[in-house]
Amino acid sequence: MQKKIKDFMSKVIEKNPGETEFHQAVQEVVESVMPFIEKNPKYQNAKILERMVEPERVVMFRVPWQNDKGEIQVDRGFRIEMNSALGPYKGGIRFHPSVNLGILKFLAFEQVFKNSVTTLPMGGGKGGSDFDPKGKSDNEVMRFCQSFMTELQRHIGPDTDVPAGDIGVGGREIGYMFGQYKRLRNEFTGVLTGKGLNWGGSLIRPEATGYGCVYFAQEMLKTKGESLKGKVCTVSGSGNVAQYTVEKLLQLGAKSVTLSDSNGYIYDPDGISKQKLEFVMELKNVRRGRIKEYAAKYNCKYVEGRWPWEVKCDCAFPSATQNEIHDTDAKRLIKNGCILVAEGANMPSMPKAVEVFLDAKTLYAPGKASNAGGVATSGFEMSQNSQRLSWTREEVDEKLRQIMIKIHESCLKYGKKGNFTNYVDGANLAGFVKVADAMLDQGLV
């Protein structure tokens, strides 16, 4: 089996040179599903896995825009339309200097499986640009978003491809892009999710990824007869996902003691209260400042240039970015008593770190399962847009909780082995089977 996996990966690497994040994402899935495919020749004969790792379409384009000094800037835009077997392509748009083809292909590939396990009719895609919104004025961001959408609008639509936000793309950016789409296409449709509440957005959408991750962690703990009440939690990041992870943990009686950004992390042993969280939201969402200001205001520890995985905790919620937990971090977490890791970010754990968690029988949830709440609620927004309706906060939150319970049940179905559940295998197999069967039904697509 290892030889077959190795041979398969050699071909993927040869066809996609230098795209290390994409290779990493494919390797994880292949290791889970290859034994299953061997037992089910219909998938092997139809070359389903070989088809899945090839995007249906890749769009790459230049994005010229003018800064406030009147200087012309040129960035690069992308949209990876990975798989539409289950529905329109669905996945976020990321604006960050690190964005490249390999990272977006990894995210799009992950999105296919994540969207599949939500049980909603959505395919998988991802897009973005190497544009950095940090330090840019509102007018500069608007001009960039309008230029970006001028090209992207040719490739998307409510029944074709429905992008959302991601790192660097919040309500402001979605608004600018939606406005340009409406202007160019002369139509008001649900072509983007994450819209403002007063013009087609869904309640709970900003909270959904963080809330959903905590709901998933809650279900994992239930399998051990435990709950989140009284648990000490470390959270990385300080953006949307991290903020609402902390908020839901507070509501369920847990105590979050860390947050971070690209410069370092804060450690507040007293816990991040509702009042402190409001300060973080104002700091990050309005003033766009650095998390170091939290430490100065609340007189707590700030550690520069490191991640918070050295802090003792019961549960860890990596919610910042890909590959933030290395094997040494994983070992330290386990040594310090961590019993659960639930990923709020996409692939924040390096492959060797995942091995450490699984070998130690830690409750470990990969992002394609535990952070699927964000795209699930994007799916709810699509449904509301199609019906020209708006559901209540309570309705959306309960639908989100039920989706996360269903995802957890799927992971148990495919990943439970004796007393231990391998959530990586569970999520990969649950996602694979649904997409693969749809591809078989639809012929050579």
Secondary structure as UniProt FT lines:
FT   HELIX           2..15
FT   TURN            17..18
FT   HELIX           20..39
FT   HELIX           41..45
FT   TURN            46..47
FT   HELIX           48..52
FT   STRAND          57..66
FT   TURN            68..69
FT   STRAND          72..83
FT   STRAND          89..95
FT   TURN            97..98
FT   HELIX           101..117
FT   TURN            118..119
FT   STRAND          124..129
FT   TURN            134..135
FT   HELIX           138..152
FT   TURN            153..155
FT   TURN            158..160
FT   STRAND          161..164
FT   TURN            167..168
FT   HELIX           171..185
FT   HELIX           197..199
FT   TURN            203..207
FT   HELIX           208..222
FT   TURN            223..225
FT   TURN            229..230
FT   STRAND          232..235
FT   HELIX           240..251
FT   TURN            252..253
FT   STRAND          255..256
FT   STRAND          258..261
FT   TURN            262..263
FT   STRAND          264..267
FT   TURN            269..270
FT   HELIX           274..281
FT   HELIX           282..286
FT   HELIX           292..298
FT   STRAND          301..304
FT   HELIX           308..310
FT   STRAND          315..317
FT   TURN            322..323
FT   HELIX           327..335
FT   TURN            336..337
FT   STRAND          340..342
FT   HELIX           351..359
FT   TURN            360..361
FT   STRAND          363..365
FT   HELIX           367..370
FT   TURN            371..372
FT   HELIX           373..387
FT   HELIX           393..415
FT   STRAND          416..417
FT   TURN            418..419
FT   STRAND          420..421
FT   HELIX           423..441
//
